[in-house]
């Protein structure tokens, strides 16, 4: 397919909406370098998206004007050949050999062929993270991922690889060497090592090209296929020199080509040296100029051009451009120059002179330098601190959107921050972070890797022992604490605790009570994430005291909310409600809509746990309204999922399925793979309750695949347990035991004590079904020990009930009654009304076994009253059955609900 770039270009927004404009290119207004050809867009969501090809470029993509590019046809054919059998290719070579230009030329060929659904070009810089690449890729294909930072690098790469396998895409990561350790050529940033390995083997029909000085390697030493380019061939190099104006004898030109290795930039610069006073013959006799390898020869020639062919103003302008990490307009150059006589006209004239000398490039209105020239010029710069401060001022002056929505919207601030740090003006960098709420926005958008990079710039080499780079120790404490939160969000909780502990030490030392409270609260959240709930409470309670003392209302609300979560984890439901209601009141008082939504959702969950499901539904519906109002799609999905769980608890399973299907759609739309897995699991549980066990297993299989793909080990435990339940319901108890044992292994591996206890209990019930009651008791007792150790009172009651049922099967009915009575006490203490129904029912069964029929009926009637009160339909049905005949014991895995954590 031949695609000709039309002259007409229509500007469209990120969500599109332009109807049929076949033959016209549409440029996305949210990124002016995204060109869609032969379009037809709509969205959202009457869907339709055609556009036979899109081309996205971020950062400079070299111009491939055929009048200025010489040769390379052989290299292009070689790349074509290599990519037919490989998913990934690294184009390597010395600086200035034309790696990027060659990749850009290859893209021109691909555009003409139309073999790919889209082409993605990304120039790599120091700020880039794996989430930036994956996020921008999904945005440009019309599938933006909300809250990127909620995903691990592995999750993001799973999404990325899955998309690369659904359609053929061509990607170039240019300038990749900037991410590599110069000693090992391995990436220094998380995620990129895995990217190298995975695209090397599993990119489907898609292809990815890295351009780099050396071939990149993963941490395990795995590399893509490497193609090293050298200089131009002799005929192409001759053409370049002649068309650049050299008329010297051909043998001299060939000698220059040989000495330079055909290095294109070296040859281009060589032309600048020859004038009436300097002949090529004389230059060829300068042995010092031609010493070293090809890259060093290019630097030697550049040095001679710089010193002998540029005036001072031209030298200075090259230095000023080298300060910037991306192309900039003349105004930016004037800002850092700060010479009264250097107005925009003067700079423009100098820039054009340097462009004619091939020392400066121009893209649109912006100027930039080849990396070899940029590095050379930067090393010549005097008073670097002063000029970086000026560059910082330049970016601070940029107007910003009133309501930024992504990292690109605040890029000028990120650049200002970078220059402040390069100027060693760390306090100014910190102020930029706080005054403009960079940390809040990046956290909200999930850019945790970017946050970590920014915070690390403010810390000394030894983060905890070296002298602080910031004048104010309070600021140093804030940086350590925020860095800890970022690591927590990435799942590196133990590392986070180390930072929070040092932040706490500093806060105490300087008497900063608010900082002390924040550090203690953050430690509480971290220990809660590790499942050490009682230890978490030890931190959260004093943090709440300090928040009240210091008048920190938002902090007070957060601490109350987190104490509510901890109390709920311990089965102290009424206490949890008390905390949530106080937190809800504060959220309303201070206008914290997201916090209000979180508290409402959590209240819904605990009321559901209390059996007050209709009340729970009211809370979930209120939370859903807020999620829609604030445009939080993920929160909307969570609220819908919790409504599904509530309706399932009411026995309205078909209605629950409607909610699960709605939230599944949202998860897919926003790329929330973990959420997708959770909702598939809930659908499986629902169909299992309807008796459609085979359909349930299909959903559990899909959920398990996602849990494995995203590295969600706890999700994997839950899915394996649900598989076990489904097979047990089908009567395949031995197969169920295999799944429970697999889940138990994972729970032990990741230190999930609660998961370990649940699966031990499931194994106990499975062996009880098989008649191996003594073995069942062994497992139930182990589960009971864990429940007591971790303070899981609800789990403790559950295990006691299971032990009671087991002893009933052994005929030790009086011992069984002891366990059921203990289970009954705990159910009442924890407000577990369903547990109460189960305990009463089991006591009724045991009394019946003893021949105490009237007592049995009394227990069952009490259970029936409670089941009707709390609309516990499954329990009600079971009790009615008990009043008619001797049933099996009650036991089922709890359907997962999704609690909101305080921010």
N, C-alpha and C positions, 0 to 999 in steps of 0.2 A: 504494500500500500504506500502510495506516495502522498505525503501530507505537505501542502504548501502553506507557509505562514501567511494568513490573510492580513491585509493592512488594517482592517477594522478590528478594534478590540473593545469589548464591552466589560465594564467593571461590575463584578458581582460580589455580594457578601458571602461570608463563610457558609451560610445556610442556603445559598443560591436562591433561585426563583427567577428564571429568565426565559422559560419556555424554549421553543425550538429555534435555535440560531445556527443551524448547520452551516458549516463553512466559515464561521466567524470565531475568532479566538476570544475566550473570556478570561480575564485576569482577575484572580481572587483579590478582593479589596483588603482582606486581613493579611495577605502576604502578596505583595505586588510582583513577586517573582514566581508565582504559580500560574502557568498558562495552560488552559484547557482548550483543546482543538476539536472542531466538528462536534459542537456541544449539543446538549438538550439537558438542562437541569430542571429540577423542581426541588422540593424539600421544604420543610418537613410537613407531613409525611404523606404526600400523595405519591410517593417516592419518585422514581425515574432518575437515573443519572447515566447519561451516555458519555460522550466525549471519548472518541476512539483513543485518545492519548492525552495524558497530562504530563507536564514537565515542571518540576519544582526545583528551585535552586536557592539555597541559603548560603550566604558568603559568596565570594567572587568565583564565578565560573569563567575560565579564560576564553577570550575571544578567539574564534577560529577562522578569521578572515583568510581565504585562500591566497590572497595577494601578499600576506605576511608570514604564512606558514610554508615551510619547505620540506618536501620528502615525507617520511613517516608511513608511506603506504605499506611497506613491508611489515612494520610493527603493527599496524592496524589489522592486517591479515593474520598475523601471529596471535594477537589478542582474540580475534574471532575464532581461530582454531582452538585455542586453549579453553575458551569459555563454552565450547560445545560439549566438553567432557567434565567441566568443573563448575561447582556452584560459586566458588570464590576465587579471586585472583588478586595478587598484590603486584602493582606496577612500581618497581623500585629504581633508584638511580641517584646520582649526585644531585645536589641542589642546582637548580637552573637547567637541568637536562631536558625539561619539557614533559615531565610525568603528567602534570595536571592538564596541560594542553593536549597531550595525546588522549587522555581520558575524555576530554571535552570533544575532540574530533570524533572519537568513537561514538559518542552520544549523537552527534550529527548524523552519522550513518544509521543509527538505530531509529531516529525520528523518521527517516525516509522509508525504512522497512516496515515500520508499524508492528513489530513483533511483540511489543510489551504494552501492558495496560497503562503503565505509567513509568516515568523516569524521575529519580530522586537524587539530587546532588546536594551534599552537605560539606562545606568547608569546616574542618575541625579546628577548634581553638581551645585555650586552656580551661574555659568555663564549662565545656560541654559535659553532660552526663548521659548515661545510657537512656534515661527517661526523656531527655531532650530529643534524641533521635527517634525513639519509638513514638513519643507523643506527637511530634510534628508530622511523622509519617502517617499516623492514623488520622490526624486532623485533615491532612490534604486529601486523603481518600474518602473523606466524608464520614468517618467513624471516630470522632474525638473521644478520648478516654478521660472521664472526669476523675479528679483526685488521684492523679498519677502516683503520688507518693505513698498511697496505701498499698501499692504493689511492690513486692520484692523485685530485685533485678531478674530473678528467675521467672517470676510471673510475667513481667513485661516481655522477656525474650520468648516465652511460650506464646503470648499473643502475637508477637511479631512473626515468629516462624509459622504459626498457623495461617496468618494472612499471606505470607510469602508462598505458601503452598496452595492457596485458593486461586491465585491469579499470577501471571508472570509479571514481575516488576524488575526494573534494573536500578541498582543503587550504587552511588559512588561516595565513599568517605575520603575526601581529599585532605592532604596535609596530615595524615594519620600519625606521622612520627611524633607529633607534638604530645601525644598521649603515652609514648613509649619510654621506658627506662633506657637511656642511651647505652648502658652496659649490657643489658640482657635483651633489649627489644621487646620486652613484655609490657602490657598496659599497666599504668600506675593507678588507674581508676577502676572501681568495681564495675563488673558487668561486661567489660570489653573483652576480657579473656574468654568468657563464656560465649560472647558474640562470635569471636574468631572461630572457636571450635564448632559451634552449632551451624553457622551459615556455611561452613566448610563441607558439611555432610548432609544438611537437611533443609535446603532452601527451595526444594521443588523445582519448578521451571524458572524461578527467579534467580537473578545473578547479582553478586555484590563485588565491587572493585575497591580496593584500598590503594591509595597512592602514598608512598612513604619512602624515606631515604633508604631504610633497610626493611627486610621482610618482617612483619610483626609475628610474634609467637604468643601462644596462650601460656598460661602458667605451667601447663604440663608439656610445653614444648611443641605443641601442634601448630602448624603453619598452613596458610593457604598456599596454593600454587603460586610460585614467585616468577615474575618475568622482569628481568633487569634490562633497562634500556641504556644504551650508551649515547654517544653523540650522533650527529647526523652522518649519513653516509657521504662519501666524498662528493658525488655529483650534486646532492642536495645542498651540501655546505658550500660548494662552489657557486651554486645559483644564489644562495643567500648573500654571499660576499659581493658578488657582481651586482645584484639588484640593490645592494646597500650603497653602491657607488664606487667600489674599489676597481681600479683598472690595472693593477699591478700584474706582472707576468704570472701565468697560471702555475708555474712551478713554485713560485713564492707563496701563492695562495694555498696550494696543496701542502706545502711545508707547515704553514700556520694551522691548517686543519689537522694535520698529523700531530703537531705539538700540543694542540688543545684537545685532542681526542674528539674533535667535532662537537665539543660542548657548545650548544647554540647560544647561550647567554655570553659565553666567553668570546665567541665570534662577533656577536652583535656589538659588544663593548669594544672589541678590537678596532672596529671601524672608527670609533670616536678618537682613537689615538693618532690616526694618520692625517696629516695635514702637510702644508708646504714645508714645515720645519722637521717633520718626522716621517720617514719612509718606512714601508713595511719591511724592507731589507734590514734597516737599522734595528727595528723592533725584534726581528727574528734573531739578531745577534745578541740580544739582551738575555743571557742565560738565566739570570735570576728570575726573570719574568715567567719562564717556562718550567721552573722547578716545581716538584710535587705532583700529586695526582691531578686528575681532570678538574675536580672541584677546587683544589688549591690554585690551579692555574687561573680559573675564573676569578677567584678572589684577588690574585696578584694583578690581573688586568684591571679589575674594578678599582683596586687601590691606586693604580697608576692613572686611570681616568679621573678618579676623585681628586687626586693631588695635583694633577697637571692640566686637566681640561675643564675643571669647574672653578668658578669664582667663589668667593666666600659666601655670597648670598645663596647660590645654588647648593653649596654644601650644607648650609644651615637649613634650607628648606627640606632637603632629603632627611636630615636629622629629625626635624619636627614631624614629618609624616610617619617616621619610624616609631614614634611614640604610640600610635594608635593601633588597635588590634583589628580594625576593619576599615574599609574605605571611608574617607571623610571629605566634606566639601572645603572649599577655600577658606570659609569662615573659621573652621576649626584650626587650620594652619595659622591664620592671623592671630587667633586667640593665644596660642602657645608662644608665638614669636615675640609679641609684646614690644615690637619696635615701632616708634611713632611714624617712621617713614614707610612702614610696611602696611599699606592698605590692601584691600582686596585686589585692586587692579595690579599692583606690583607683584603680589603673590601669584596671581593668575598668569602673568607674563613669565615669571620664573618657572612655574609649573609646566607651562607649555614648552619652554626651552628644554626642560629635563625630559619631558615626554618625547620630544623630537630626538633627544639623545638616548632614548630607550631606557632611561633610568627611572621613569615614573610611568604608571599605568593610569588610565582613566576609564571609569565605568559610569555612564550617565554624567552626573555633576560631581562625582566623588573620585578622589585620587588615592592610589595605593602603590605599594612596592612589592616586587618579587621577594620571597623570603630571604634569599641570599643578600640582596641589596638592603633589605630592612634590618637584618641582623648587623650587617657591616656599619650602616649609618647610625644605628642606636648605640653601638660601642664607641662612636665618635662624639656622642652628645655630652656637652659640658653642663654642669648644674642640673643634673637629672631631676633632683627633688623639686626644684622650682618649676620645671616644665611639666612634670606630672601634676603638680598642684594646679597649674593653669588648665591642663586637660580636664582635671576634675571639675573646675569651675565651669568649663565649657559644657560638660554633660549635665551638670546641676541646673543649668539655665534652660534645659529643654522643657517644654510644656508636657504635662502628663495627662492621660485620660482621667476624667473625674472618678470613674469606677473601673480601675484596671481589672482584667479578668484572667490574664495569663502572664507568664514570665516575659514574653516579648513586649508587653505593654510597659514594663518597667526597665527595659534594657538600658536606657540612658542612666538610670540610677545605679545599675550594676556596673556600668562602665565608670561612673564617677567613683564608686566604691573601690574598684580595681586601681584607679589612678591614685586615690588617697593612700591606699596600702603601698603602692610602689614608691610613693613620696615619703613613706614611713610616717605618715600623718595618721596614725592608727586611731587616735581619738576622734578625728573628723570622720573616718570610715565608720566608727561605732555610732557616731551621731547620725550619719546618713541612714544607717540601718534602723535606728530607733525612731528618729524624727519622721521618716517617711514610711514607717511601719513595714519595712521590707520583710522583716522576719515573720510578721503576721500574715502578709499576703503569700509569701512562699510556703509557709506552713499550711495555709488554707488550700492552696493549689496542689499541695503534696510534693513540692520540690525539695524534699529533704536532703538529697545529695548536694544540691546547690547550696542549701543552708549550711551544711557541714563544711563545704569548701570555703564559704565566706567566713564562718567562725574560725576556722583553722588559720586563716590569714591574720587574725587578731591575736593569736597565741604564740608564745615563744616556742623554741624547738622542743624543750621539755615542758609540756603543758602545765605541769604541777609544781615544778621546783625552780625553774629559771625565773629571772626577774620579769615581771609583767610588762608587756608592750604598752599597756594603757596606764595613764596617770592615776586613774581612779580605781582602787581595788574593788569597789562596788560594781563597776562596769566589768571588770575581770570575772567576778562571781556570776554576773548575768550571762556572760558569754559561755562560761563552763556549764551553767544550768541549762541554757537553751541548746547547747551542743548535746547534752545528755538527753533532752527531749527528742531531738532529731534522731539520735541513735535508738531511742525507744521506739519511735515510729517506724524505724527500719527493722525492728525485731532484735536489735543487739542490746538486750536489756542489761546484761551484766556489765557491758562496757558503759552503758548509760549510768549505772549506779556509781561507778568510779568517778565520773564527772560530777554527779550530784553531791557525792560525799565531799569532794574538794570545794565545791561551791558553798556547801554548808560550813566548812571550816573557815573560809574567808568571811562569810557573813557574820558568823559568831565573833570572829576576831575584831571586826570593825564595828560591831554593835548594830548591824543592819537587820532589824527585826523582820521587816517585810521580806527581805532576801532570804533570811533564815526560814521563814514560813514557807516560801516558795520551794526552797531546797528540800525541806522536810516533806512537804506535800508531794513533790516529784519523786522522792524516794518511796513514799507510800504507794504511788501509782505503779512504780517499777516493780516493787515486790508483789503487788496485786497481779501484775502481768505474769510474774513467775509462779503464780498460784499459791504464794505464801501469804494468805489472806490475813491471818491473825497478826503477822509481823507488819503487814501493810497498815492495819488499823492502829498499831502502836505509833506509826509515823503520822497518819492522817489526823488523828485526834489532836495532838499538839499543834499541827499545822492549822487546824480550824481555830484553835484558841488564838494563835498569832494573827490570823486573818481578821478576827473580830477586834483584837486589840489595836490593830493598825488601820482599821476602817476600810479594809480591802474587800468590798462587797462582792465583786466578781469572784475573787479568790475564795471567799466564804461560801458562795454558791457551789463552786467547783468541789471544794472539800466536802461539803454536805452531800453532793451528788455521788462522789467517790465512796464516802462512808456508806451511803445507801447501797451501792453496788457490792461493797464488801459484806455488809450485813445480809444482803440477799444471798450471796455465795455461801454464807454460813447457815442459811435457813432461818435467819431472824427476820421474817418477812414484815411483821408489824413495825419493827425498828427501822427497816429499810423504808417503809412508807413514810414514817415520820421524817426521816432525812430528806426524802425526795420532795415532800410537800414544802418543807422549809426552803429547799433549794429552788423549787418552782416559784415560790413567793418572791424570792430575791430576783430571779430572772425576769419576772414581770415588772418589778419595781425599777430595774435598771434598763429595761428594754432589750434584754438579750433574747432575741427570738429563737436562735438556734438552741440556746440553753433551755428555753421554755419547752421547745419541741422534745429535747432529750429527756427532760424530767417527766413529761407527759407519757412518752413512750415507755420509760422504765416503770412508771406507776401502773401502766397497763399490764406490764409483764407480771409485777408482783400481785396485782389483784387477780390476775388469771391463776397464779399459783395458789391464791387463797380460795379459789373456786368461784370468785365473783366475776364470772366471765363477761356478763353483760356490762358491768361497770368497766371492765378492762377494755371492752370494745369502744366505749365512749371515749376513753383516754387515747386509744390508738387513732380514732377518727379525728380527734382534735389535733393530734400530732401530725396526721396526714395533711390536714388543712395548712398547717404552718410550713411543712416541707414544700408543698406546692407554691405557697406564697413567696418563699425565699428562693425558689428555683433549685432546691436541693434534690436532684433526681435520685441520688443514691439513698438519701433519707426517705424519699417517697417510696422507693422499693422496699426499704426496711419496714416502714409502717404497714405497707400492704401485706408483707410476709407475716408480720405479727398479727394482723387481722385474720389472716388465713389460719394461723395456729389457734387463735381464739375460737373461730367458728368450728374448727376441728374438735376443740375441747367441748363445744356444745353439741357435738354429734352431727353437725351440719357439714358433712365431709365434702359434698358436691360444691357447696358455697365456698368452702376452704380452698378447693381446687381452683375455682375462679380467681381468687386472690393470688394464689401461688403462680398461676399462669401469667397474670398481669405483671407481677414483680419479676418473673423470669424474663419477660419481654424487655423490661427496663434494664435489667442486668446485662442483657445482650447488647442493647442499644448503647450503653455507656462503657462497655468493655469490662464490666466488673465480673471477672471470671470466678472469684471466690463466692461472690453472691450468687452467681449462676449455679454453682455447685450446691450451695446450701438450699436453694429453692428446688432444684431437681431432687435433692434428698427428701424435702418436705412433700413433694408430689409423690415420691415413692412410698413414703409413710402413709399418705392419704389413700392411695390405691390399695395398699396393704390392708387398711382398715375396711375398705369396701370389699375385701375378699378377692380383689384382682391381683393376686400375688405375682403372676408372671409379668404383668405390666409394671408392678412396683419394682421388680428386679431390674427391668430395663432402665428405669429412672435412676436407681441406685448405681447401676453400672456406669451411666453417663456421669453421675456425680463423683464416683470414685476416680474416673479418668481425669476429671478436672482437678480434683484434690492432688493427684499425683503430678499432673502437669505444672500446677502452681506451687508445688512444695508445701501445701497446706497439710501438715502432718496431723493436726488435731481434726481437721475435716476428714482426713483419711480414716482416722480411728472411728469417727462417727459413722461414716459410710460403711465401713467393714461391719460395725455393730448392727447397722440397719439390714445389711445383707444377711447377717446371722439370724436376725429376727424373722426376716421374710422366709428363709429356708426352714426355720423352726416351725413357722405357721403352716408350711407345706408338709410338715411331718418329717423333713429331712434333717433330723437333729444332728447327726454326725457331721454333715456338711456345715451346719450352723456353727458347730464347735470349732471347725477349722477357721472360720471367719473371726470368731471371738478370740481365738488364740493369736491370730495374726494382729488383731487390734491391740491385744494385750502387750505383745512384743513392742509395738511402736510406742505405746503409752509409756512403757518402761524406758525406752531409748531416749525419749524427749523429756522425761521427768514429769509427765502429766499424772500426778497422783490420783486426781479425781477420775480421770479416764481409766487408770489402772483399776481402781476400785469398782467402777461400773462394769468393766469387762469381766472381772472376777465374779461379780454378782451374776452376770449373764451366763457365764460358764456354770456357775452353781445351779441356776435354773434349768440349763440345758441337760446337765447330768441328772437332775431330779426327774426330768421328763423321760429320761432313758432308764429310770429305775435304779440308778447308781447313787442312792441317797447319801451314803456316807461320804462319797467323793464330793457330792454337792455341798454337804455341810462344810467340808474342808475349804472349798472355794468361798462360800458365804462368810465363813469366819475370818478369812484373810481380808475380804472386802470390808467387813465390819471394823477390823483393826485400822485399816486405812481411813475410813470415814471418821473414826474417833480421832486419829492423829491429825487430820487436816481440819477438824472442826466442822465437817459436813454433817450437820444434824439431820437434815432431810434424808441424806443417803444412809445415815445410821439407822433411822427408822425403817427405811426400805429393806436394809439387810436383816434387821431383826425380824421383820415380817417373813422374809424368805427363809430364815432359819426356823421360824415357827412352822411354816408349811412343810419343811423338810422333816422336822421331828414328827409332825402329824403322819407323814408317809411311813415313818418307822414305827408308828403306833404309840409313840411316847407323847400322848396327847396333853398331859398335864404340863410337861416341859414346853410343849408348843404354845400352850396358853400363856405361860410366863413371857415368852418372846413376843407374842402378839400384844400382851398388855403393855410391855415396854414400848413397843412400836406405837401403840395408841397414845401413850403419854407424850412421846416426842412429836407425834402428829398434831396434838393439841397445842403443845408448846410453840411449835413453829408455824402454827396457823395453816397446816397442810390438810385442808378439808377432804381432799380426795384420799389422802393417806388415812384419814379417819374412817372414811367409808370402807376402804380396803381392810383396815385392822378390825373394824366391827364385823365385817363379813367373814373374815378368817376366824374371829372368835366365835361367831355363830356356827361355822363349820366344825370347829373343835368341840364346842358344846354338844353339837349333834352327835359327834363321834362318841362322846361319853354317855349318850342316851338322855342328855338334858334338853329335851325337845323344846319345852316352853322357854328356857333360857336362850336357846338358839334362835327361836322366833323373835324374841325380844331384841337380840343383837341385830338381826337382819332388818327388823322394822326400824330401828334407830338409823341403821345405815341407809335405808330407803328414804327416810325423811331428809337426811343430809344430802343425799344424791339429788333429790328433787329440788332442794333449796338452791344448790349450786349448779343446777342444770348439768349434772354429770351423767350424760345419757348412757355411756358404756357401763359406768358403775351401777346405774339404776337397773339396766338390763340384767347385769350379773347378779344383783341382789334379788331381783324378782325370780331369777332362776334358782337362787339359793333357797328361796322360800318354797320352791317346788321340788328340788332335788339337790343332791350333793355335787357341787361343781369342782372344776380345777381351780387352783389358786390364781389370784390376779397378779399379772406382771406384764408390763410393756415398757419399751424404751421411750423416754420423753422426746417429743418432737422439738427440735431446736428452735429457740426464739432468738432474736437478735437485739441485744441490749445496747443502748447508747452510752458511751463513756464520756465523762466530762473532759472538756478540752483543756 
